[in-house]
Amino acid sequence: METLDTLLNKISYPKLTSPLPSKEQMDIAYKAAFRAPDHGRLRPWRFIEVTDNGRDKLGKAFKNAAIKNGEEDQEKLTKFENLPLRAPMIIILITEINENSKIPAIEQIQSTAVAAQNISLALFDMGYGAYWRTGAFLSSKNSHLNKELSINEGSEVIGYLYVGSPDIKGKEIPSLNKDDYVKYWD
Ligand SMILES: Cc1cc2nc3c(=O)[nH]c(=O)nc-3n(C[C@H](O)[C@H](O)[C@H](O)COP(=O)(O)O)c2cc1C
């Protein structure tokens, strides 16, 4: 696909199934991530690629973090435990925030967000789908999460990229009116 085709046609797929991208294809996707703009070259992005039994491990981490956060509703806890089963691969999106840098944390998080989008675009280009989710299991919303995920305290989980092959045909791209979003000063 040409670059602009990918940029203009990329959509998110909430339903994802096998097959997964190969290791070689994921290597390309991470290379695309590492091309994210990065103020101060801090390389703040970290990823945990979760597949197979790793998804059960992630589900247990979600459940434990929720329990430690005071959740007692068994139905909700089971739901949390099953969240990672919605796709064959989940990439945990993490910013390892460099507190000693003069670059603000928000810029380091923004760089991670761009890196995540680069992964999504690369995967779409190779025929796969992705869906960015957040919800309750962010470092900013659950102070027990990092420990459950074995991530150091200075890092921040900013989201989850669910990855796989789209199992439904893509939706239509909404046509937005440019003038609602763009102003010109000339
Ligand atoms: C930071 C971020 C967090 C998101 N979290 C969720 C989420 O938790 N649940 C959800 O359904 N969509 C979430 N989305 C939106 C979807 O990833 C997707 O962009 C949206 O459904 C629009 O689809 P499209 O990308 O095909 O236009 C999030 C998007 C971003 C950028």
Ligand as a Chemical Component Dictionary entry (heavy atoms), coordinates in Angstrom:
data_LIG
# 
_chem_comp.id                   LIG 
_chem_comp.type                 NON-POLYMER 
_chem_comp.pdbx_formal_charge   0 
_chem_comp.three_letter_code    LIG 
# 
loop_
_chem_comp_atom.comp_id 
_chem_comp_atom.atom_id 
_chem_comp_atom.alt_atom_id 
_chem_comp_atom.type_symbol 
_chem_comp_atom.charge 
_chem_comp_atom.model_Cartn_x 
_chem_comp_atom.model_Cartn_y 
_chem_comp_atom.model_Cartn_z 
_chem_comp_atom.pdbx_ordinal 
LIG C1  C1  C 0 -6.084  7.052 23.832 1  
LIG C2  C2  C 0 -7.261  6.310 23.255 2  
LIG C3  C3  C 0 -8.016  5.486 24.072 3  
LIG C4  C4  C 0 -9.124  4.786 23.570 4  
LIG N1  N1  N 0 -9.830  3.957 24.395 5  
LIG C5  C5  C 0 -10.878 3.289 23.907 6  
LIG C6  C6  C 0 -11.589 2.379 24.729 7  
LIG O1  O1  O 0 -11.235 2.157 25.892 8  
LIG N2  N2  N 0 -12.664 1.753 24.211 9  
LIG C7  C7  C 0 -13.064 1.979 22.915 10 
LIG O2  O2  O 0 -14.055 1.398 22.486 11 
LIG N3  N3  N 0 -12.386 2.811 22.105 12 
LIG C8  C8  C 0 -11.303 3.463 22.561 13 
LIG N4  N4  N 0 -10.609 4.293 21.740 14 
LIG C9  C9  C 0 -11.098 4.541 20.355 15 
LIG C10 C10 C 0 -10.786 3.424 19.372 16 
LIG O3  O3  O 0 -9.438  2.990 19.499 17 
LIG C11 C11 C 0 -11.016 3.897 17.919 18 
LIG O4  O4  O 0 -10.141 4.919 17.596 19 
LIG C12 C12 C 0 -12.428 4.386 17.721 20 
LIG O5  O5  O 0 -13.326 3.345 17.922 21 
LIG C13 C13 C 0 -12.619 4.998 16.322 22 
LIG O6  O6  O 0 -12.389 4.062 15.335 23 
LIG P1  P1  P 0 -11.511 4.449 14.077 24 
LIG O7  O7  O 0 -10.102 4.545 14.568 25 
LIG O8  O8  O 0 -11.745 3.332 13.107 26 
LIG O9  O9  O 0 -12.038 5.770 13.551 27 
LIG C14 C14 C 0 -9.483  4.949 22.209 28 
LIG C15 C15 C 0 -8.690  5.762 21.381 29 
LIG C16 C16 C 0 -7.593  6.435 21.892 30 
LIG C17 C17 C 0 -6.747  7.304 20.994 31 
# 
loop_
_chem_comp_bond.comp_id 
_chem_comp_bond.atom_id_1 
_chem_comp_bond.atom_id_2 
_chem_comp_bond.value_order 
_chem_comp_bond.pdbx_ordinal 
LIG C1  C2  SING 1  
LIG C2  C3  SING 2  
LIG C2  C16 DOUB 3  
LIG C3  C4  DOUB 4  
LIG C4  N1  SING 5  
LIG C4  C14 SING 6  
LIG N1  C5  DOUB 7  
LIG C5  C6  SING 8  
LIG C5  C8  SING 9  
LIG C6  O1  DOUB 10 
LIG C6  N2  SING 11 
LIG N2  C7  SING 12 
LIG C7  O2  DOUB 13 
LIG C7  N3  SING 14 
LIG N3  C8  DOUB 15 
LIG C8  N4  SING 16 
LIG N4  C9  SING 17 
LIG N4  C14 SING 18 
LIG C9  C10 SING 19 
LIG C10 O3  SING 20 
LIG C10 C11 SING 21 
LIG C11 O4  SING 22 
LIG C11 C12 SING 23 
LIG C12 O5  SING 24 
LIG C12 C13 SING 25 
LIG C13 O6  SING 26 
LIG O6  P1  SING 27 
LIG P1  O7  DOUB 28 
LIG P1  O8  SING 29 
LIG P1  O9  SING 30 
LIG C14 C15 DOUB 31 
LIG C15 C16 SING 32 
LIG C16 C17 SING 33 
# 
